[in-house]
Amino acid sequence: MRYQLVQHKNGVFTPDTIDALRKLERQVSKLNVTLKVEGRPALEMGWGSIREDPGPTGLPPEWSAVPTGREVYLRLTIKKDEEGSAASRRERELAMLWGMAIPLGFTPFTRYPLPGPHDEVFHFIGDWTTMMDQLLGAGRGEAGWPGFCCAAQIDVGKWEGPRMTERLVQTHLHRIGFNVGAIDGVVGNKTQGALRAAGMHSMPMKDVAKQIVKKAPHVPTTLEKDIQGRLEMPDVDWSIHPYGQVRTTRTVQGANLHISGPGRVVIDVRDPPK
C-alpha cells in the first residue's frame, strides 16, 4: 500500500486526486458557477458495502473504482443562466466542466458531455495511466478497466480478491513501464521477462513486492511544444470528438490533430470496412 485515503469535502480520496480537485476548485472559483464534489466515506469502501450499494456505475467490487479513492462525483452549476431549457443548461454545464476537468487528468465515465445517469462520475487514473495505455495499445482493452480497479484498490489497501502479492507486482511493473498484460496474478512469461529486465527475477515474490512499490512512478513527458499528428481512416463512416487541449480538423482520408496539452479524443466508427 502506497497511499492513505484522505478526507476532502464529502468523500475520501488519494492525495493526487485531491491535488487535482483543488486545481479544479481554484479554476471554478473564478467563474460564476458552483462545484459540488462528492465521494464515498471510508467506512463504505469495503467489498461488502459495494455489493450492497455499488454506486452510480453499478459495478461489482472487483470491477469498481469506488474503493480506490479515485472515483469522484462532480456537478457544476451555473449560478444565473435563464437561457434555454433546463436540458440545454445542463449540457452547457457539462461542457464547461469537461473543458476544465479533462486537462487536469479527470476521465469522464460517459462518452459524451450529455445529461444522463452517469454524467457526474469522473475518475482520476493518475499513476495507472501508463498501464491503461499499454493494455489498450496492445489490443487488451477488455483488461484495462479491471486492471485499473485492481491496481488502484491494491494501492490503498482495499483489494479483497486472491493473489494480491502477484497482482501488486504486475501492477507496479506496468507503472514503471513494463507491459505484462492483464492483472490476473498469474506469473507467466511476460511477468517473468519483466522481472528479469527490472533485475528482480531472482528475488522471492514477497521481497519483489516490497521493493517494486519504491521505484519511481512513470512520469509522462511534458509537452515543450505543440504536437501535430495525423489520423487516417479511409473508407470508413466515422466521427471524431476532441476535448481539452486537443483540436482536430477533418480531411478527405481522416483528420489532422493539433495537441497543445492534456485532452481526450473519442472516435466512433459506425460502418467499419468488411
N, C-alpha and C positions, 0 to 999 in steps of 0.2 A: 504494500500500500504506500503510495507516494503522497496523496493528498488527504487532508482533513476537510470535511464539508463545513462551510462557514455560513452563518445566518446573514441573509441580505433581503430586506423588505419582507415579503410574505413567502419565504422559502429558504432552503439551504442549497448552496451551490459550491462548485470548485472555485479556488481563488482566481484562476484565469478567466472563468466565466464571469465572475464578479467584476474583474477589471474591465472586461468588455461592456458589461452592463453600465458601469459608471461612465464610460466614454459615451455610450448611447444617451444616458440621462443628461450629461452635460450638453450634448447637441440639442436634445429636446427642450431643455430649459431656455434656450434662446428663441424658441418658436411659440406661437400662440396655440399650443397643444398640451395635453396631459398624457402621461405614460403610466400605465398600470403594469407592475412587474410581480408575477406570482410564480411559486414553485410548490414542491411538496415538503411538508415538515419531515425532519429526520426520522421520527418515530413511525412514519408511514412509508418508508422506503424499503422495508424487507419484502421478500418474495411472497410471504403470506398476505401482507397488506395489498400488494399489487394484484394478487389473484382476486381479492375481494373488491378492489377498486383500481382497475388498470389505468384510469385516467382517460383523457380525450382520445388517445390513439387506440385504446382497447387491446393493446398487445400483451402477450403473456410475459412473465418475469424475465425469462432468458432472452427475450427479444425486446425488452423495454428499456428506454433511456431514463425512465423515472428515477431509478435508484442511483444514477450516475452523477447527479448534481449538474448535469449538462442539458437538461430539458427545462425550458423556461417558457412561461406563457406571457406574451406581451400584447397589450392593447393600447393603441394610440388613438386619442380622441381629439378632434379639432374643437377648440373651445366655442367658437362662434362661426357657424357655417350654415347659412339658411338657403344656400343654392341647391336646387335639385331635390331629389327624393332621398330618403334615408339610405337606400341601397347605393345610390351614386356617391353619397357622402362617405359611406363605409369603404367603397372602392378607392376613393381619394386618400382616406386614412391609411389603408393598407399599402397603397403605392408609396406614400410618404415614409411609412415605417420600413418597408423593404429597401428603399433608397438609402436609408441610414444604417439599418441593421446588417445587411449583407456585407458591405465593405468592412465592417468590424469583425466579421467571422461567423455571424449567425446564419444558420441554414434553415429556411422555412420548411415545414413539414409538407406543405401543399406545393403543387407545381406552379400555380399562378397566384398573383395577389388579388384573389376574388373572394368575396364573402362565403363562408362555409363553416362546417362544424369544427374544422381544424385550423382555422386561419390565425389563431393566436399561438399556435405551437411552433417553437423555434428550438434548434439545437446548436450548442457551441461545441464543435468537434475537437478543436484545439490540437493537442499533440497527435491525435489519431487521424488527422487529415492525410498524412503520408500513407497510412495503412489503407484507408478507403480508396485513395487514388491508385495505389498499387494493385489492389484487387479488381477495381473497375477496369484499369488498363490491361490487366491480364485476362479479361473476359470472365471474371468471377464476381460479377455484380451481386449475385444472389448471396454471396458470403460477406458482402460489405457491411450491411446493417447489423446482422448478428455478431460479426466480428467487432464492430464498434461498441455495441452494447456490452459484450463480454469484457472487452479491454477496459472500457470506462468504468464498469462495475468493479472489476478487479482493482483498478487504480484507487478506488475509495473504500475498498474492503466490503463491498456489497454483493459479490458473486457468491451464490449458494449452490452452484452446479458442480459437476465432477471435474477431475483433472485440473484443479486450479493452478498447481505449480507449473505443469506443462503449458497450459494456456497462457499463464503470465509470461513465460519465456517467449512464446510465439508472438504475443502482442508487442513485447518490447524489442524483439528482433525486427518486427515491422517498423516500429517507431524510429529505430536508428538506421533504417534504410534497407533491410533485407526482406525480400518478398518470400514468405514461407507459405503462402496460400491461406486457406481457411483456418480460423482459430478453432481447432477441433480437439486439441490436447493430444493428438497423435504425433509422436516424434518420428516422422518419416524422413525420406531422403532430403527434402527441401530444408526441413528444420535442422537436420544433422549437418548439411552443407553450410548453412548459415552460421551455425555454431562453430564450425571449423574455420570459416572465413573470419569470424569475430575472435578467434583464438580462445574459445571456451569449450571446445569439444571434449577435452579430457577431464572436465570437472563434473562432479555429481550434479544432478539437476537442481537439487535444493541450493547448492552453492552458486550455480549459474543464476538462479532466481534472485539471490541476494545481491549479486554483482551487477546484473544487467540493468536493474532499475536505477543504478547510479550513473549510467552512461548518459552523456548529454543528449537531450532530445534533438530531433531533426528540426532545423530552423529554415523555413523557406527563404529563398533568396529575395531580398528586397529589390524591386524594380528601380534601376538607376535611370532608366529612360523608357519611354513608351515602346511597346512592342506591337509590330504589325504581323498579322497572320492571315492564312487563307484556308477556307474550308471548301472542299469540292464535293458536291452531291448531285452529279448528273443523272438525268432520267429518273428522278425520284420526286414525288409530291411531298413537300416538307415545309416546315416553318421554323423560324428561329426567334427566340425571345431573350434579349440580353438584359441584365440587371447590374446595378452597381457601376463600377468604373470600366465597363466593357461596352464598346459600341460596335455595331455591325452594319454592313452595307451589302444588300443582296447583289449578286452578279448573275450572269447567264448560267454559269455552271455551279454556283454555290454562294459564298459570302466572303467578304473581307472583314477581318477583326482588327479593332484598334483597342489595345489593352493599356490603360494608364494606372491600374491598381486593382485591388480585390473586387471580385464580382462573381456573377453566375450567368451561364448560358444554358438555356433549355432548348433542345431540338426535338420537334415532334415529326416523326415520319409517318405519313398517312398511307402511302402506297409504295412499299418497297419493291424493287425490281424482282422479277421472278426468274 
